[in-house]
Amino acid sequence: MSIKVRFWRFVKRNVGHLNCNGGDPTSLADNQQNSTGRVTSRRLTKMVVCLLPMPLLVLLFSTAKDQSAITQISHTAKILCVNSKLAVDPPIADGLIMQKDVRASEWKTFNSTSQKGLTDQRIFFHETSGTNELNFRQCCAVESAAKNNPDRPVQLFLRPLFISCHEHLSSHPSDFFHKPLWLDILSNYPNIEAILLNEDYYFAGTPLQSWYNAGKWRKTEHETVHFSDYIRFLTMHKGGGLYLDMDVLTLRPFQGDKFRNFLSYDGVAMKAVSSSVMHLEVGHWLATGMMRLLAEEYDPLDLGFHGSQAVGSLMHSSCALVRGNPESNTCKDIHLLPSNFFLPFGKMFAEKVNNWRAKSLKGSGVLTKLKNSYGVHTWKSVGNNPADLSNNPSVFGALAQIHCPISVARASEFQN
C-alpha cells in the first residue's frame, strides 16, 4: 500500500468528509465548541489538509510516523548487545546459540525445555561478568570439559554485554558475523554450545523473577558473584546437569552414578560444601529449595553467603547434615563427594602451585593428589602468559597443555 493511500485513509478516519471549496459541514458538537472561540482538533486538521500541498502533507505524515517508531524503539524496545557494535533482537526463548560463521540474525534459538532427556547429561558453565568474552583460563576450562567428555553436551551461558549499544550500531547490526577468539577455539568441539541468554525471559515465571526484576543485585559491588550464585541454580532448576565454575579444569571423563545428584566438599576436613561443582537432575528439590532460599535471604552486602554457605545451610536444615560428618546426611537423593574429586587444593595453596614447575614435582604429593582427581579448581590462578605454557611450565600449565591444547596453542592471542 502506498504512502499516499495510507495517508488519505488516515485523513478519512480522523477528519471525515472534506470539502476544501468552502462547503465545510460540521456537526452540532463542532459548532457548539466553535462558539466558545476554540478550534477543535478535527477542524484544525481539516484546515491543515486543505491548505498544504499534498506532497508536503505526505512527507510530514510519514516523518512523524517514523519519528514515533524511533522514539518507541529507543525507549521501550530491548536488544541483546553482543559487543559495542553488534546487537540482536531478543528471542521469545531462553537465548540464542552463537555461531562464529553465521550472521547474528541467523543464530538459532535455545530453550531449556526442548532439551529434555539431554540436560541431565549436560555440563554447563556461566560467564556472568557481562563482558561477553572469555579469557584464556575460562576458555581452557570449557575446552577441557568438552575434550574429556565428548559424549556429553557442554553448554556455555553468557550474559549480553551490559551496555547501551544503540548509538554504536549500524543500520543492520544483526547481519554481522561474530568471531571472538574463544568462540573460534571452542567451535572445534561439536559438543559445545555457546548461548547468549535472554535474561528477562530466562528468569520470568521462576522463583527468582522478583529478585531479578528488583535489581538490587545490579547496584552492589558483588554483582557478578551474586548473579553467578543465583543463575546456576536457576539453570539447574530449568534443565538439570553438571555445573562447573569457570576456573575448574577437567582432567578425565565424568562417568558413573557418583556424578549424578552430588555436591562436593571443598576441603579434607569436610566442614564446608562447595557450590563450584555439582550435579542435580531436572526437578530436584535442592535446586528449587535453593532458589526460594536465595530469593528470601538476599543480602547485597554479603559476598559469600549466597553460594556455599547457603547450600550448607539448606543441607543442614533439610538433610540434618553436620559439619565434618558426611554420614549424617539423611537425604538419599543427594550425596557428597570428597574434596579430592574436584578441590584437591585450597585457594591459597593453588596460587603457589601455579608457580611450581612441573619437572621439579615428579613423584611429589601434589601430582599424586591430581592423579586421583577428576578436575581441579584452580581458583583463578591459571594465567594466560605463553611463557608459562612452554619449556618448563607450572603444574597447571602442564595440565593445560594436555587438557585444553587448542587454547594453549593460541594463548598468546588472548588479551586478558
N, C-alpha and C positions, 0 to 999 in steps of 0.2 A: 504494500500500500504506500503511495507517495506521500511526501510531507504535506503537499497541498491538500490532498484528500483528507488526511488526518486532521489538518488544521480546520477545514470547514466543518468537519464533523464535531470538532471541539466547539467551534463558534455556535453551531446549531444547538448543541446540547446545553451550552451555558448561556446563550443570548436569546435564542429563539429566532423567529422570522425577522429578517432585516429588510428595511426599506430605506436605502440611503438617499432617496429622491424627495424626502420630505414627509412622506406618509408614515409616520412612526407611531403605530398603535401601541399604547401602553395600557397596562392593567390598572384597575381601580386602586390596587395597593401601591403601584408606582406613582399614580397621581397624588395619592394621599401623602406619600413620603416627599414628593417633589414640592408640595405646597409648603413644607416646613423649611424650604431652602436647601435641602440636602439632595445631592445627586446619588442615586442608587448605584450599586456596583454593576448591575445589569445595564443600566443606561450609560454609564461611563464606558463600559466595554463596547457598546454599540457605537459610541462616538469615535472611539479609537479605531474600530474596524472600518468605519465609513471614511475616516479622514486620511488614514495611512495607506500608501500603495501596497498592493498585495505582496510583492517580493520582500518588502521590509517587514511586513507582518509575519510572514513565514519564518524569516530569519530570527526575529525576536522570539517567536514561539518555540522554535527548535532550540535556540540558545538557552532559553530559560529552562526548558526540559532537560537539556544536557547538564546545565549547571546544577539543577536539582539532583540529578543522578550522582554527579561527582560529590556533592555535599553529603549525600546519603552514604556513599561508599567510604568517604574519609572519616565519617563519624560512627557508623554502625557496622559496616562490614568487617569481618575478621579474615586475616590471611595468616598463613604459616610461613614465617621467614626462615628460609633455608640458610641464606647468608645475606649480607648487606645489599646484594644486587639480584637476588633470586627469591621469589616467593611463589607459593601455590595456594589455590583455594582449598579451604579445609573440607575434607570429605565428610559425609554423614557416615562415619565409620571410626574405628579406633585410631587409624592412622594411614599412612602411605608407605609402601615398600619402595625404598630408594634404590635406584639402579644407575650405575655410572654411565652406561652408553644409551640411556633412554632419556628423552626430554622429561622434565619435571611434570609437565602437563599430562604425560602418559604413564606416570607411576601408578601401579595397581593399588587398590585399597586393601587394608588389612583389618580383619575382625577377629577378636579372640574367640567368639562363639562359633565361628565357622571352622575352627581347628580341633574340634573335639576328637579325642582318640589319639591326637598327636601331642597335645600340650603337656600331659603328664611326663612325657619323654623329653620334652624340650629343655634346653639350658638357656637361661636368659640373663641379660645384663641391662643395667640402666645407667646411661650417661646423663647426669642431671645438672651440669654446670650451666646449660643454656648457651654454650658456645657452638654447639653442633659440630664439634671437632673431637678427634681422639689424638692423644699424644702417643709416643712410642710404647710406653708401659701399658696403656689401655688397649692399643691395637694388638700388642703381643698377647695379652690376656685372652682376648676374644679368639685370636688365631689358634692359640694353644688348646682351647676348649673344642674348637671345630676339628683340629687336626687329630686329636686323641679320641674323639668321639664322632667319627664320620657317619655313624648310623643314627645320631641324634640331631634334630633340628636345633640350631643355635640362633637366638633372636637378640639383636641389639636394639634397644629402645632409646631414642634420642629426643630431647626436648627441642622444639623450634627455637631458633635464635631469638632471645628475649630483647628485641629492639623494635623500634618503629622503622620499618624499611620502606614505607610508602614513597618518600621523596627520593629514594635512591634507585627506584625501579624503572625499567624501560617500559614501553607500551605493552609488550607481551613477555613478561619475565618468566612465565612458566614454560616458555618454549626453549629455554636454555638447558644446557647439559650441566650436570653437577659431578665433578670428578676430583674430589679431595683425595689425598694420598691414602688415607686409611681405607676409603671405600674401594680404591683400586686394588689394594692388598687383599682385603677380605673377600673381594669378589672372586678370588681364585678358589674359594671353597664353596661348593654348591649347596652345602647345608646351612649357610649363613644367610639371614635376612636382616637388613638394617631398616628400622621402622621409624619414620618421623611421626611422632604422636600428635593427634588432635586432642589436646588435653581436656578442653571443655566437654567434648563428647565422652572421653575416656572416664572422667570422674562422674558424669551425670548418672543419676539413679543409683548411686552406691552410698554406703555409709560414710564415705569421705567427701561427698559432694558439698555439704555445708562448710566443712573445714577448708576445702579448696576455694570455694566462692568467697568466703570471708576474707581471704587474702592476707591474714596476719603474718603468715609464713614468708610472704614476699618482702616484708619490711624488717626482717630480722637479719643480723649478721650471719646466722646459721642457715640461711635459706636453702642452699644447695644440699647440705647434710639432712635437714629436716624433710625436704621434698624427697630425697632418696629413701629415707627411713619409711616414709608413708607409701610411696608408689610401689615399692617392691611387694608389699602385702596386698595392694590392690591388684597388681598383675597376678600374684599367686591366687587371689580370690577369683579373678576373671577366667583364669585358664590353668592354674597349677604349673608345676615344673620345678626345675632345679635352679635356684638363684645363686649367682656368684657376684661378689664385688668386682669392680673394675681393676683391682690390683691383686686378683687371685690368679696365679699361673697354674694351669692344669698340667699334670705330669703323666697321667695314664687314664685309660677309659673308666668311666663310672658304670660298672656292671654289677648286677646282683641286687637283691632286695634291701641290702644295707643302705642303698642310695635312694630309698623310697620312704617318704614321710619321716625325715630325720632333721634334727638340729645338731649343732656341733659345739663342743666345749672349746673355749679359747685358751686353755692352759691345763697343765698336768694336774693341778690341784682340783680341777672340775668345779670351781666355785662360780664361774660365770658362763652363761650360754651365749653364743655368738649369733648375730643375725647377718653375718657376712657370707655364710654358705648354708643353704638349707633347701630341703625339698618338701613340698606339700602337694597332694593330689587335688584335683578340682573338687571344690565344695568342702574342703577340710575345715573343721570348726575353728582351728587355730588361726587361720587367715582371717575369717570373719570376726573372731574374737579380738584379734589384734587391731583391726580397723576400728571397731567400736571403742576399744580402749584408747587408741590414739586420738580419735575424734573427741572423746570426752576429756582427755588429760593433756591437751596440747599446752606446752609452756614455751613461748617464743624465746625465753632467755636460757633455757636448759639445752646444752649441746648434746648430752649423751643419753638422756632417759628414753627417747623415742625409738631407740634401736635395741641393743642387747638388754638394757635394764628392763625395758617394757616386756620383752619376751620372757625374761626370767621371772618377772612379777606374775605374768599370766600363767606360766607353767607352775609356779608355786601355788597360786590360788585355785587353779583348775585341776592340777595333777599331783598336788602335795609334794612337788619336787623340793628337796632340801639341798642347799649349797654343799658341794663336795660329796654328795651321795647319789649317784645316778640310779641306784637300786630303789630309791624312794619314789621314783616316778610311777604313778598308778595308772597313767593313760597308756593303754595297749596299742593305740593307733599312732603313736609318735615315739621315736626312740632317739637316743643321744649317742653321737659318735665321739670317741676320744679325740683330743686335740691333735694327735699326730697325723690324722687323716688330712687336715687342711691348715691347721695352725700350729706347726711344729715350733715356730719361733714367736716370741713376743715382739712387740713393736720396737723397743729399744735394741733388742738383740738383732732383729732383722736389719736395722740400719748398719750395724757393724758387719754382719755377714756380707752385705753388698760390697764392702771394701776388701774383703778377704779374697785372696787369689785362689782359684780352684786347684791349681797344680800343687799348692802347698798344703792342701787339705785331704789328700788321698788317705783313706782309711780312718779319717777322723770321725768323731761322734756327730758332727754336723752333717756330713754326707750320709752317714748311717740313718739318721733321722729322715732325711729326704728320700732315701730308698724305700722307706716304709710309708711314704706319703702319697696321696692321690693328687694333691695340689698343695700349693704353698701361698699363704697370704703374705705378700711382700711388703705390706704396709706402706705402699707408695715409694719404697726405697729404690726401686729399679729406675735408673735414669735412661737417657737416650744418647749418651755420649758414645760415638762409634769406637773410640779408643778403648772403651771398657768391654767391647764385644769382640775383640781380636787379640792375637798373641796370647797373653796370659790373663784371660778375663776373670772377673769375680765369679763367685759361686752362682749368683743369679744370672750373670752374663753368660756363663757356660750353659746353664739350663735354657736360657732364651735361644741360644744357637740351635738347640735340639728341638724345642717345642714351638717356637714361632720363627722358623727360618726365613720366611719371606719378609717379615717385619725387620729382622736383623739385617738382611741384605740391603734394605733401604733405610736403615736407621739414620743415616746422615741427612736424609731428605726431610726429616721431621723438624719443625721449627720450634716445638715446645716440649 
